[in-house]
Amino acid sequence: MNRSAILAHLGATGPASRAELARALDMSPALMTQLTKDLLTERLLVELEQAPSSGGRPARMLGLAATAGRAVGVKVTADHVAFVEVGLDGRVLRSASEPFDALASTYLTDLVTRIRHFLSGGGSAPMLGVGVGVPGSVDQPGSGIVTAPQLGWNSVPLGESLRAALDLPVIVENNVNALTVAERLYGKGRGRDNFLVVTIGTGIGAGMAIEGAVMRGSTGGVGEVGHMPVSEGGPRCRCGNEGCLEAHISEAALVDSARKAGVVGPSAGIDVLRAAADAGDKDAVAIFGRAGHLLGRTLAGVVHLVDPALVIILGEGTAAWSHWSFGFEPAFRSHLVAHRRGIAVEIETWQDDSWAQGAAALVLATPFDDGVSGDQGRLIRERFVENAGRA
């Protein structure tokens, strides 16, 4: 994603020299020289005027070959679809959300209708493609065959169906992997090659950036920390197994524990439980604290496995992070080896369209993904270069 990061930085901040880019993105000058050489050859960057110099050889400024262009990101959940339209710098230009029933017999037709409706309200800049984030496994972003228990989908040819209906390049990816791409390009992971993204809320997931690339695994299932077994027996997870982390600390699991303990009523949801904790209810606080402890202990093992420089936690569950943190911090730090205990943990403010922004980032990163997007990456790149030729 280093080349995508260069484009994102120039789109967000304007022209810069190679030295400025290297400093901003924490890359070596030699690597930056090679990457920008490739981007110039591919006609994605152009050399501009020389930067002012107080002595020595003046630096050449680099800029995007085209500043016009946009991508749409789609976040699919069981009951709604969120949309964003972004520019080349990843900045959100507009957003929307519509109800959606993933279990309806017409779910594919319904999804196409909603995406078309959002596309119809966009600007005049060329559309590079559509990125779709789903809560499940995706075989390859370019083909987009989805298996998502949360949605009740098994081997759904989502990418093929959307491409045929929309006549646009479409990239499909696990939603946490999409968030990890967005963090690398625009968020707290910017300038870092190795970091871990963890999402808490309706499910528990993780994305892993290793040496500047998002890990996918053989079937696109890297990062399923929610299905790590953390107890013998225990509550049954929606994946069918017992004792998964998600079965203990997802929103549904926390609410179920609170109902059984009489902390909230039989029809109350996570908002009521969080409000009780905010009001100082000791039992409600304890439920979040136990969840934080289990999360911290589990993530310590993940940190030992992948050795990230940073852990980023986000998702709907972070609205109650002040209560999670009492259990998380001591469990996480105490289960790390001594020299790893200082690792930074960043909590991101949660917004629902962050997922969709991540899906849109897939489109902007796709031309440089070493082939996992197949023909779709080629089509997106051709659209970018064609747009550059018109600029």
C-alpha positions as CSV (number, residue, x, y, z in Angstrom):
1,M,0.0,0.0,0.0
2,N,3.0,2.4,0.0
3,R,2.2,3.6,-3.5
4,S,-1.4,4.2,-2.6
5,A,-0.3,6.1,0.5
6,I,1.8,8.4,-1.8
7,L,-1.3,9.2,-3.9
8,A,-3.5,9.6,-0.8
9,H,-1.0,12.1,0.7
10,L,-0.6,14.1,-2.4
11,G,-4.4,14.2,-2.8
12,A,-4.9,15.4,0.8
13,T,-2.0,17.9,1.1
14,G,-1.1,18.9,-2.5
15,P,2.3,18.7,-4.3
16,A,5.3,17.7,-2.4
17,S,9.0,16.8,-3.0
18,R,10.3,13.3,-2.7
19,A,12.0,14.2,0.6
20,E,8.8,15.6,2.0
21,L,6.9,12.5,1.1
22,A,9.6,10.3,2.6
23,R,9.4,12.1,5.9
24,A,5.6,12.3,6.0
25,L,5.1,8.6,5.2
26,D,8.1,7.3,7.2
27,M,9.9,5.8,4.2
28,S,13.5,5.7,3.3
29,P,14.6,8.2,0.6
30,A,15.8,5.2,-1.6
31,L,12.4,3.5,-1.4
32,M,10.6,6.8,-2.1
33,T,12.7,7.4,-5.2
34,Q,11.9,4.0,-6.5
35,L,8.2,4.2,-5.8
36,T,7.8,7.6,-7.3
37,K,9.7,6.5,-10.4
38,D,7.2,3.7,-10.8
39,L,4.3,6.1,-10.4
40,L,5.7,8.5,-12.9
41,T,6.2,5.7,-15.4
42,E,2.6,4.6,-14.8
43,R,1.4,8.1,-15.5
44,L,-0.2,8.4,-12.1
45,L,2.2,11.2,-11.0
46,V,3.6,14.2,-12.8
47,E,6.7,16.3,-12.0
48,L,5.8,20.0,-11.4
49,E,7.8,23.1,-10.7
50,Q,11.0,23.1,-8.6
51,A,10.6,23.9,-4.9
52,P,12.3,27.0,-3.5
53,S,15.7,26.3,-2.2
54,S,17.9,28.1,0.3
55,G,21.0,26.4,-1.1
56,G,21.9,23.3,-3.0
57,R,20.0,21.6,-5.7
58,P,16.3,22.5,-5.8
59,A,13.9,19.7,-5.3
60,R,11.3,18.7,-8.0
61,M,7.7,18.8,-6.8
62,L,5.4,15.8,-7.5
63,G,1.6,16.0,-7.9
64,L,-1.2,13.7,-9.0
65,A,-1.7,13.3,-12.7
66,A,-5.4,13.9,-12.1
67,T,-7.2,15.4,-9.2
68,A,-10.7,14.6,-10.5
69,G,-12.0,11.1,-9.7
70,R,-14.1,9.5,-7.1
71,A,-14.9,6.1,-5.6
72,V,-18.0,4.8,-3.7
73,G,-17.7,2.6,-0.7
74,V,-20.5,0.3,0.5
75,K,-20.8,-1.2,4.0
76,V,-23.3,-4.2,4.0
77,T,-24.9,-5.3,7.3
78,A,-27.8,-7.6,8.1
79,D,-30.2,-4.7,8.4
80,H,-28.8,-1.7,6.6
81,V,-26.4,-0.5,4.0
82,A,-24.1,2.5,4.5
83,F,-22.6,4.5,1.6
84,V,-19.9,7.1,1.1
85,E,-18.5,8.8,-1.9
86,V,-14.8,9.8,-1.6
87,G,-12.3,11.8,-3.6
88,L,-8.8,10.6,-4.5
89,D,-7.6,11.8,-1.1
90,G,-10.1,9.6,0.7
91,R,-12.1,12.7,1.9
92,V,-15.8,11.9,2.3
93,L,-17.8,13.9,-0.2
94,R,-21.3,12.6,0.8
95,S,-22.8,9.7,2.7
96,A,-26.1,7.9,3.2
97,S,-27.7,4.9,4.9
98,E,-30.6,2.8,3.8
99,P,-32.5,-0.1,5.4
100,F,-31.6,-3.6,4.0
101,D,-32.6,-7.1,4.7
102,A,-29.8,-9.5,4.0
103,L,-32.0,-12.5,4.5
104,A,-34.7,-11.4,2.0
105,S,-35.0,-13.6,-1.1
106,T,-34.5,-10.4,-3.2
107,Y,-31.3,-9.3,-1.4
108,L,-29.1,-9.0,-4.4
109,T,-31.7,-7.1,-6.4
110,D,-32.4,-4.9,-3.4
111,L,-28.7,-4.2,-2.9
112,V,-28.2,-3.2,-6.6
113,T,-31.2,-0.9,-6.4
114,R,-29.7,0.9,-3.4
115,I,-26.3,1.2,-4.9
116,R,-27.7,2.6,-8.1
117,H,-29.7,5.1,-6.2
118,F,-26.6,6.4,-4.3
119,L,-24.5,6.5,-7.5
120,S,-27.2,8.6,-9.2
121,G,-26.7,11.4,-6.8
122,G,-23.0,11.8,-7.3
123,G,-20.9,14.5,-8.9
124,S,-19.6,14.8,-12.4
125,A,-16.0,13.6,-11.7
126,P,-15.2,10.2,-13.3
127,M,-16.2,7.2,-11.2
128,L,-13.3,4.8,-10.7
129,G,-15.2,2.0,-9.1
130,V,-17.2,0.6,-6.2
131,G,-15.8,-1.0,-3.0
132,V,-18.0,-3.3,-0.9
133,G,-17.2,-4.3,2.7
134,V,-18.9,-7.4,4.1
135,P,-18.8,-9.0,7.6
136,G,-17.4,-12.3,6.3
137,S,-14.8,-14.1,4.3
138,V,-14.2,-13.2,0.6
139,D,-12.2,-15.5,-1.6
140,Q,-10.5,-12.7,-3.6
141,P,-11.4,-9.0,-3.8
142,G,-11.6,-9.2,-7.6
143,S,-14.0,-12.1,-7.8
144,G,-15.9,-11.3,-4.6
145,I,-17.4,-14.7,-3.5
146,V,-18.8,-14.1,0.0
147,T,-19.5,-16.4,2.9
148,A,-20.9,-14.4,5.8
149,P,-22.8,-16.1,8.6
150,Q,-23.9,-12.7,9.9
151,L,-25.8,-12.1,6.7
152,G,-26.9,-15.7,6.1
153,W,-24.8,-15.8,2.9
154,N,-22.8,-18.9,1.7
155,S,-20.7,-18.7,-1.4
156,V,-22.6,-15.7,-2.8
157,P,-21.1,-14.4,-6.1
158,L,-21.5,-10.8,-5.0
159,G,-18.7,-9.2,-7.1
160,E,-19.9,-10.8,-10.3
161,S,-23.5,-9.9,-9.7
162,L,-22.7,-6.2,-8.9
163,R,-20.3,-5.8,-11.8
164,A,-22.9,-7.1,-14.3
165,A,-25.6,-4.8,-12.8
166,L,-23.6,-1.6,-12.4
167,D,-21.2,-1.8,-15.3
168,L,-18.4,-0.6,-13.1
169,P,-15.3,-2.2,-11.5
170,V,-16.3,-3.7,-8.1
171,I,-14.0,-4.7,-5.3
172,V,-15.3,-6.9,-2.5
173,E,-13.5,-7.4,0.8
174,N,-14.0,-8.3,4.4
175,N,-15.0,-5.1,6.2
176,V,-12.2,-5.1,8.8
177,N,-9.6,-5.6,6.0
178,A,-11.2,-2.6,4.3
179,L,-10.9,-0.6,7.5
180,T,-7.3,-1.6,7.7
181,V,-6.6,-0.2,4.2
182,A,-8.3,3.1,5.2
183,E,-6.2,3.3,8.4
184,R,-3.0,2.7,6.4
185,L,-3.9,5.4,3.9
186,Y,-5.7,8.0,6.0
187,G,-5.8,7.1,9.6
188,K,-3.6,6.3,12.6
189,G,-1.8,3.6,10.7
190,R,-0.5,6.2,8.2
191,G,3.3,6.0,8.0
192,R,3.3,2.6,9.8
193,D,4.0,-0.7,8.0
194,N,3.0,-3.0,10.9
195,F,-0.2,-2.4,12.9
196,L,-3.3,-4.3,14.2
197,V,-6.9,-3.1,13.8
198,V,-9.4,-4.6,16.1
199,T,-13.2,-4.0,15.9
200,I,-15.6,-4.5,18.8
201,G,-19.3,-4.4,18.6
202,T,-21.8,-6.7,17.0
203,G,-18.9,-8.9,16.2
204,I,-15.2,-9.0,17.0
205,G,-12.7,-8.8,14.1
206,A,-9.2,-7.8,13.3
207,G,-7.2,-6.6,10.3
208,M,-3.4,-7.0,10.1
209,A,-1.0,-4.8,8.2
210,I,2.3,-6.5,7.9
211,E,5.2,-4.9,6.1
212,G,2.8,-2.4,4.5
213,A,0.3,-5.0,3.1
214,V,-3.0,-6.2,4.5
215,M,-2.8,-9.9,5.3
216,R,-5.6,-12.0,3.7
217,G,-4.6,-15.7,4.1
218,S,-5.6,-18.5,1.7
219,T,-9.4,-17.8,1.8
220,G,-9.5,-14.2,2.9
221,G,-10.1,-15.2,6.6
222,V,-7.1,-13.6,8.4
223,G,-8.1,-11.7,11.5
224,E,-11.0,-13.8,12.7
225,V,-10.0,-13.2,16.4
226,G,-13.7,-13.3,17.4
227,H,-13.6,-17.1,16.7
228,M,-10.5,-17.8,18.7
229,P,-11.5,-20.3,21.4
230,V,-11.1,-18.8,24.9
231,S,-13.0,-21.2,27.0
232,E,-13.8,-24.9,27.2
233,G,-17.5,-25.2,26.3
234,G,-19.1,-21.9,27.1
235,P,-21.7,-20.1,25.1
236,R,-22.4,-21.2,21.5
237,C,-21.2,-18.8,18.9
238,R,-23.1,-18.0,15.7
239,C,-20.3,-19.8,13.8
240,G,-21.5,-23.0,15.5
241,N,-18.7,-23.6,17.9
242,E,-18.6,-23.1,21.6
243,G,-16.4,-20.8,23.7
244,C,-15.4,-18.3,21.0
245,L,-14.3,-14.8,22.1
246,E,-17.2,-13.3,20.2
247,A,-19.7,-15.5,22.0
248,H,-18.4,-14.0,25.2
249,I,-18.0,-10.3,24.4
250,S,-20.0,-9.3,21.4
251,E,-22.8,-6.8,22.0
252,A,-25.4,-9.6,22.0
253,A,-23.3,-11.6,24.5
254,L,-23.0,-8.6,26.8
255,V,-26.7,-7.9,26.7
256,D,-27.5,-11.5,27.3
257,S,-25.3,-11.6,30.4
258,A,-26.9,-8.4,31.7
259,R,-30.5,-9.8,31.2
260,K,-29.6,-13.0,33.0
261,A,-28.1,-11.1,35.9
262,G,-31.1,-8.8,36.1
263,V,-29.0,-5.7,35.3
264,V,-31.3,-4.8,32.4
265,G,-34.8,-5.8,31.4
266,P,-35.7,-8.6,29.0
267,S,-36.2,-6.3,26.0
268,A,-33.3,-3.9,26.7
269,G,-30.4,-3.5,24.3
270,I,-26.7,-2.5,24.4
271,D,-27.6,1.2,24.8
272,V,-29.5,0.6,28.0
273,L,-26.6,-1.5,29.4
274,R,-24.1,1.3,28.5
275,A,-26.4,3.9,30.1
276,A,-26.5,1.8,33.3
277,A,-22.7,1.6,33.4
278,D,-22.5,5.4,32.7
279,A,-24.8,5.9,35.7
280,G,-22.5,3.9,37.9
281,D,-24.3,0.6,38.1
282,K,-21.6,-1.7,39.5
283,D,-23.0,-4.8,37.9
284,A,-23.2,-3.1,34.5
285,V,-19.6,-1.8,34.8
286,A,-18.4,-5.3,35.8
287,I,-19.9,-6.8,32.6
288,F,-17.9,-4.4,30.4
289,G,-14.8,-4.9,32.6
290,R,-14.9,-8.7,32.2
291,A,-15.3,-8.2,28.5
292,G,-12.3,-5.9,28.5
293,H,-10.2,-8.4,30.5
294,L,-11.0,-11.2,28.0
295,L,-10.3,-9.0,25.0
296,G,-7.0,-7.8,26.5
297,R,-5.7,-11.3,27.3
298,T,-6.6,-12.5,23.8
299,L,-5.0,-9.5,22.0
300,A,-1.8,-10.0,24.0
301,G,-1.5,-13.4,22.3
302,V,-2.2,-11.8,18.9
303,V,0.5,-9.1,19.5
304,H,3.0,-11.8,20.3
305,L,2.1,-13.6,17.1
306,V,2.3,-10.7,14.6
307,D,4.5,-8.1,16.4
308,P,2.6,-4.8,15.4
309,A,3.9,-1.4,16.3
310,L,0.4,-0.1,17.1
311,V,-3.0,-1.5,18.1
312,I,-6.0,0.4,16.9
313,I,-9.4,-0.4,18.4
314,L,-12.6,0.9,16.9
315,G,-16.2,-0.2,16.3
316,E,-19.6,0.4,17.8
317,G,-18.4,-1.0,21.2
318,T,-15.9,1.9,21.7
319,A,-18.8,4.1,22.8
320,A,-18.4,2.2,26.1
321,W,-14.6,2.0,26.1
322,S,-14.2,3.8,29.4
323,H,-15.8,0.8,31.0
324,W,-14.0,-1.8,28.8
325,S,-10.7,-0.2,29.6
326,F,-10.7,-1.0,33.3
327,G,-10.5,-4.7,32.4
328,F,-8.6,-4.4,29.2
329,E,-5.5,-2.4,30.2
330,P,-4.2,-4.6,33.1
331,A,-5.0,-7.9,31.3
332,F,-3.4,-6.7,28.1
333,R,-0.2,-5.3,29.6
334,S,0.3,-8.1,32.1
335,H,0.0,-10.9,29.5
336,L,2.6,-9.3,27.2
337,V,6.3,-10.0,27.5
338,A,8.2,-7.2,29.3
339,H,9.7,-5.5,26.3
340,R,6.3,-5.4,24.5
341,R,4.3,-3.8,27.4
342,G,4.8,-0.3,26.1
343,I,3.0,-0.9,22.8
344,A,0.6,2.0,21.9
345,V,-3.1,1.3,21.9
346,E,-5.2,3.9,20.1
347,I,-9.0,4.1,20.4
348,E,-10.7,5.6,17.4
349,T,-13.9,7.7,17.6
350,W,-16.6,5.6,15.9
351,Q,-18.7,6.6,13.0
352,D,-20.8,4.2,11.0
353,D,-19.6,5.4,7.6
354,S,-16.0,4.6,8.6
355,W,-16.6,1.1,7.3
356,A,-17.9,2.4,4.0
357,Q,-14.9,4.8,3.8
358,G,-12.7,1.7,4.2
359,A,-14.5,0.0,1.3
360,A,-14.0,3.0,-0.9
361,A,-10.3,3.0,0.0
362,L,-10.1,-0.5,-1.5
363,V,-10.8,1.1,-4.9
364,L,-8.0,3.7,-4.5
365,A,-5.5,1.0,-3.3
366,T,-6.5,-1.6,-5.9
367,P,-4.2,-0.7,-8.8
368,F,-1.2,-1.6,-6.5
369,D,-2.4,-4.7,-4.8
370,D,0.0,-7.2,-6.4
371,G,-2.8,-8.9,-8.4
372,V,-5.3,-10.0,-5.8
373,S,-8.0,-7.9,-7.4
374,G,-7.3,-9.4,-10.9
375,D,-9.0,-7.8,-13.8
376,Q,-10.9,-5.3,-11.6
377,G,-7.6,-3.6,-10.5
378,R,-6.6,-3.3,-14.2
379,L,-9.9,-1.6,-15.0
380,I,-9.7,0.8,-12.1
381,R,-6.1,1.8,-13.1
382,E,-7.2,2.3,-16.7
383,R,-9.9,4.6,-15.6
384,F,-7.4,6.6,-13.5
385,V,-4.9,6.9,-16.3
386,E,-7.7,7.8,-18.8
387,N,-8.8,10.5,-16.5
388,A,-5.2,11.8,-16.1
389,G,-5.0,12.0,-19.9
390,R,-8.0,14.3,-20.0
391,A,-6.8,16.5,-17.1
